[in-house]
Amino acid sequence: MPFDFETNFPQTDPECVPRFTRSFEHVAWIDGSSVVQAETTPTEEGFNSRFRKIIADLDALGDDARRALVSTSGMRSSLFALINELEVELERIGGPVEAWRAPTLLNGWTGRNPDTDFDYNPPGFFKDKFGRVHLRGTYGNGPIPSSANGFSSVIFQLPAGYRPSARTVLYAYTSGDAIRRLDIVENGQVNLRSAYSTWISLDGISFGPG
């Protein structure tokens, strides 16, 4: 929806057009009685030369005024276009936020902490308007990374459009206030790479667009 500006600022202004037209025309003075010196002499410039200077000055003034009006008109058009761009960008920034999406959990992983009655964020992910992907949720019951499984325990897999362009190494909190390595792979796998005890939280984890 377009923004309603308090100040009316139309794209064009009918008053912003050149209107200057020189009305003064000089006819060379014919000095028949030598009452007025019309032509230039060694000691007197003469009225004819002076009037021509007046005409030239008025023409120059008119040109300057015309250029100023044309420049102002062009500036208004540019400013109007810029305001339109700002409206589009502000609407994009202030637009609706994508809702959290629930991932399909893999390898026996479940959401929230199965050992307590506390409520935790459910599993989820979403992408903001800047393309950054956000994760949330507390997870448990998944296999513990070890040498037997290549220190790899995939919690879920992000769909196309939500994956990094390269393996992204992050860190997540686990039970006991421990910090464990979490890899998000190019194919979208969210992969716990370090051992945990009862749960792991992905709250606050995010990464840039791929």
Buried (B, 14 or more C-beta within 10 A) or exposed (E): EEEEEEEEEEEEEEEEEBEBEEEEEEEEBEBEEEEEBBBEEEEEEBBBEBBEEEBEEBEEEBEEEBEEBEEEBEEBEEEEEEBEEEBEEEEEEEEEEEEBEEBEBBBEBBBBBEEEEEEBBEBBBBBEEEEEBBBBBBBBBBBEBEEEEEBBBBBBBBEEEBBBEEEBEBEBBBBEEEEBBBBBBEEBBBBBBBEBEBBBBBBEBBBEBB
